[in-house]
Amino acid sequence: MGIIGFLILGLIAGAIAKLILPGKQGIGWVMTLVLGVVGALLGGWIGSLIFGGGLAEFFDIRTWLLAILGAVIVLLVYGAVTGRSRTRA
């Protein structure tokens, strides 16, 4: 997968992760891209440890699931580090 495909994967995975997690994270699309790309890297690493293969092709379902899982994890960690609550009072 090329760098442009990986950036698109990260952006979409980050946006889906924001939709999965409840509440308002209060981050823009650039931060969503960054967190999504980091999440895709994390998901690929987790996939290589568990399944013996990380991110494969752009249209592979395993690639998308790993990238979204990684983005959710990164978004949760980002919220914990910055002290932002996932729910709005």
C-alpha positions as CSV (number, residue, x, y, z in Angstrom):
1,M,0.0,0.0,0.0
2,G,1.4,3.4,-0.9
3,I,1.7,6.4,1.4
4,I,-1.4,8.1,-0.1
5,G,-3.5,5.0,0.5
6,F,-2.1,4.7,4.0
7,L,-3.0,8.4,4.7
8,I,-6.5,7.9,3.4
9,L,-6.9,4.7,5.4
10,G,-5.7,6.6,8.5
11,L,-8.1,9.4,8.0
12,I,-11.1,7.1,7.4
13,A,-10.1,4.9,10.3
14,G,-9.7,7.9,12.6
15,A,-13.2,9.2,11.6
16,I,-14.8,5.8,12.2
17,A,-13.1,5.6,15.6
18,K,-14.5,9.0,16.5
19,L,-17.9,7.7,15.5
20,I,-17.5,4.6,17.6
21,L,-16.5,6.3,20.8
22,P,-19.3,8.2,22.5
23,G,-19.0,11.9,23.3
24,K,-17.3,14.8,21.6
25,Q,-13.5,14.5,21.3
26,G,-13.1,18.1,20.1
27,I,-10.3,17.4,17.6
28,G,-10.2,18.6,14.0
29,W,-9.7,16.6,10.8
30,V,-5.9,17.1,10.9
31,M,-5.6,15.6,14.3
32,T,-8.0,12.8,13.2
33,L,-5.6,12.1,10.4
34,V,-2.6,12.0,12.7
35,L,-4.4,9.8,15.3
36,G,-5.8,7.6,12.5
37,V,-2.4,7.0,10.9
38,V,-0.8,6.3,14.3
39,G,-3.7,4.0,15.0
40,A,-3.3,2.2,11.7
41,L,0.4,1.7,12.5
42,L,-0.5,0.3,16.0
43,G,-3.2,-1.9,14.5
44,G,-0.8,-3.2,11.9
45,W,1.7,-4.0,14.7
46,I,-0.9,-5.7,16.8
47,G,-2.1,-7.7,13.7
48,S,1.5,-8.8,13.0
49,L,1.9,-10.0,16.5
50,I,-1.4,-11.9,16.7
51,F,-2.1,-13.0,13.2
52,G,1.4,-13.0,11.7
53,G,0.5,-10.4,9.2
54,G,-0.1,-6.7,9.6
55,L,-1.7,-4.3,7.1
56,A,-2.0,-5.9,3.7
57,E,-4.0,-4.4,0.8
58,F,-6.1,-1.3,0.9
59,F,-9.3,-3.2,0.2
60,D,-8.6,-6.1,2.6
61,I,-11.2,-6.2,5.5
62,R,-8.5,-7.3,8.0
63,T,-6.5,-4.1,7.1
64,W,-9.6,-1.9,7.9
65,L,-10.5,-3.7,11.1
66,L,-6.9,-3.5,12.4
67,A,-6.6,0.2,11.5
68,I,-10.0,1.0,13.2
69,L,-9.1,-1.0,16.3
70,G,-5.7,0.8,16.5
71,A,-7.4,4.2,16.0
72,V,-9.9,3.5,18.8
73,I,-7.0,2.6,21.1
74,V,-5.0,5.7,20.2
75,L,-8.1,7.9,20.6
76,L,-8.7,6.5,24.0
77,V,-5.1,7.0,25.0
78,Y,-5.1,10.5,23.6
79,G,-8.3,11.3,25.6
80,A,-6.7,9.9,28.8
81,V,-3.4,11.9,28.3
82,T,-5.0,15.2,27.5
83,G,-7.6,14.8,30.2
84,R,-10.6,15.2,27.9
85,S,-13.7,13.5,28.9
86,R,-15.5,11.3,26.3
87,T,-18.9,12.4,27.6
88,R,-20.2,15.9,27.8
89,A,-21.7,17.1,31.1
